[in-house]
């Protein structure tokens, strides 16, 4: 018994740790699904007027409706669409009838239309308040001078276009001939099911290797 106590203890401790990590990821999976469902229900609600001082913490994904004017000036953010291919998101300043200047993500244009003229002026827009989280540790800095952006950094875009740090991802616009609106989804990273399978799979592998080790000790 002394020869197998060590392998058994080592195997039990390892399996317990791996199984606990799998259970934790199952809890995270349930939480993330609930968060995504809640966000999607929020985005499907009737749009409201633009809040007085919207913030990412309290107003992310809130549907809004605004009237005013799309003003001159654009920011081009590199993107791609599964069917259409590489292109750019067009970010423009929007001045509401109340005199507020905010950002609007007008949507997608193909790569060859990056510098094409687009209709601006009076518009009624429906969309969702959005503060994208696109930048990772290896995302290059935006090329502001050449208007070639790799991430929609709301604070930086607001500084360049002279607006509030507020952006609406447009779902519908009264202006025809503009960029193609890009439907917004609950963009929460959700790979917890993969992690659940991984941790439980490792626990099973650990248990099998422990069994092999114990059998080998018994044969000796």
N, C-alpha and C positions, 0 to 999 in steps of 0.2 A: 504493500500500500504506500509505503514511503516514496517509492520510485515514481508513483503516478500522482501523488498529491500536488507536486509542483506544477506539472502540465495541466491538471484539472483546475487548479486555482487560477493559473494564468489564462486558461481558456474561458473560465466562468467570468472573470473580471473583464476580459476583452469583449465577450459576447454581451455582457450587461451594458457596457459603454456604447457599443454599436447599436444595440436594440433601443437604448434610451435616445440616441440621436435620431433613429428612425421614427420613434414615437413623437419626438419634438417636431420633426418635419411634417408628420401627419397633422399635428395641431396647426403648424404654420400654413399648411395647404388649406385647411378648413377656413382659417382666418383670411387668407388671400382670396379664396373664392367668394367669401362674403363681401370683402372689400370691392372686388370687381363687380359683383351683382349690384351692390349699393350704388357704385359709380355709374353703371349703365342705366339704372333706374333714374338717377339724377339727370343724366344727359338726355333722357327721353321725356323729361318734364316740359311743360310749357315755358317758353322763354320769358324772362322778366326784364325790366329796365336795368341799365347798367348801374350796379351799386355805387354808392358815393366814394367809397375807398376800398375797393376789392383787394384781397390779399390771397396769396397762394394757399395759406393755411386754412382759410375759411371759404374760399370761393372757387377753388380749382374744379373745373368741369361743370360749373353752373351755366345753364343755357341763358343767353341774353339776346335782346333785340335792340338795335340802335339805328338812329337815323341821323344823317349828316352828309359829310363830303369826304370822299377819298381824295387826298391831296397829293401833290407831286412828290416824287422821291420814292425810291425802292431799295430794298435789300434783297439780294439773291442768295438763297441758302441751298447748297447742293443736296439733292435727294434722289430717290429712284422710286419708280412705281413698277409693280410686278409685271404688268402687261405693257405699259408705255415705255419703260426703260428709264435711263438717267435723265435728270432735268433739274429744275430749281423750284423751290417754294418762293413765292413773291410776298414779301412783307412790306406793307405800306403804312404811312400815317393816315389816320382817320380823325376828322374833326367833327364832333357831335354837334347837334343843333344848340346844345347848351354851352358850346365853346371849349369842351375838353378835347385834348389830343391824346389818342391811344394808338396802339399798334393793331393792325389786322393782318392775319395770315390769309391772303386772298386765295391761296391754293397753288396748284402745280402747273408748270409750263414745261414743254420739252426743251432739251438742251439748246436746240437751234433757235428757240424763241427767247433766249435769255435777255437780249437787249431790244426786243421788239417793243413798239409802242402799245400801250394798253389803255382802255377807256378808264377815265377817272371822273370825278365830279359827284353830283348828288346821288346818294345811294341809301337804300334801306338794307341792313344786313342782319341776318340771324346766324348765331354761332355759339361757341362755348368758350368761356374764359379758360385760358390755358397758360401754364408756365412750364414749358418743356424741360425735361431733364435729360439732355442728349450728350453732354460733355463727359468724357471719361478721361482717365489719367493720360492716355496717349492721343487724345484728339488735338490736332494742330490748332494754333491760334487762327482766328478769323482774319482774312486779308481784307481789312476795311477799305484800304486805298483802291484796290482793284475790284471791290464789291464782289468778293468770292468768299462766302461764309460756309463754314462746316458745321456749325451748331447754332441753334436759335437761342442765343443768350439774351433774354428779355432786357436785362439791365443795360447791356451794351447796345442793343438795337434801339432802345429808348433814348439813350444818349446821342446816338448818331442822327436819329430822326426827330429829336426834340419832342418826345411824348412822355406820358406817364409810363411807369413800368407795369403796364397792363396790356395784355394781348388777347384778341378774340380770334379763334380759329373759325373761319367763315364756313358755314354749311350751306347757306343760300344767299344770293345777292340779287338785287334788283337791276344791276348793270349787266347787260349781255355782252358777250365777246371777251370777257375777262378770263383769268386763270381758272382752271378746273378745281373746284373745292375738293379738299381731301377729307373724307369722313373721319371723325375722331373716334377712337376707341379708348377703353380704359387701359392705358399703356403702363400697366404694372407688370414688372418682371415676375413670372410665375413658372419656376422649374421645380417646385417642391415635390411633385410626384416623382420626378427623376431622382431627387435626393432620397426620397423614401425607399425607392427600389434599390438604390445604391447602398444605403446603410444596412438594410435588411439582407441584401445579397452578401455584403461583407461579413455580417454576423453569421450567416449560414456557412460561408467559406471558412470563417474562423473556427466554427464548431467542428466542421469536417476535418480541418487540419489538426485541431486538438485531439479528435478521435484517432487520427493516424498516429499522432505522437504517443498517445496512451497505449495503443495497440503495440507499437514498436517497443515501448518500455516493458510491457508485459511479456513480449516474446524474448527480450533479453533476460 
